[in-house]
Amino acid sequence: MLNNLTVLLYRYPAFIRELGAALYKLGGFGLIAGAFVHVGKLVASTTTGSAGQSPVIDVARLLPGGWSWWIPETFAGVVVYVMLAGAGAALVLASKDAQRRLRAM
């Protein structure tokens, strides 16, 4: 299986590099969105708590009607996005190495 991945890497290095960059950007975007939502939850919970209402405890209550399934709320969600960004960075580095080796041939 690793041999097949190496063949793909050397056959389509530009595509693998773009795929890695997209995965890296997707992971970073998810982490940034999670950070913004976490700060928004803290602000909303503080505001509603001081007004005597129940605090906001999840994204679904903070953003009703929105697609909030992709926003990481827990440590496991953050780990998934970090792994996604790490895989993207690894693909970019591997494709750069493959392109450098192909130019040297």
Residue pairs with C-beta under 8 A, 6 or more apart in sequence:
8 16
9 16
9 94
9 95
9 98
10 98
10 101
10 102
13 95
13 98
13 99
13 102
14 95
14 99
16 91
16 94
16 95
16 98
17 91
17 92
17 95
17 96
17 99
19 88
19 91
20 87
20 88
20 89
20 90
20 91
20 92
20 93
20 94
20 95
21 88
21 92
22 88
23 84
23 85
23 87
23 88
23 91
24 85
24 88
24 89
24 92
25 88
26 84
26 85
26 88
27 81
27 82
27 83
27 84
27 85
27 86
27 88
28 85
30 70
30 71
30 72
30 81
30 84
31 72
31 78
31 81
31 82
31 85
33 70
33 71
33 72
34 71
34 72
34 73
34 77
34 78
34 81
37 59
37 62
37 63
37 68
37 71
37 73
38 73
40 62
41 56
41 57
41 58
41 59
41 62
44 55
44 56
44 62
45 55
45 56
45 57
46 55
48 54
48 55
48 56
49 55
56 62
58 73
59 68
59 71
59 73
60 68
62 68
71 77
72 78
72 80
72 81
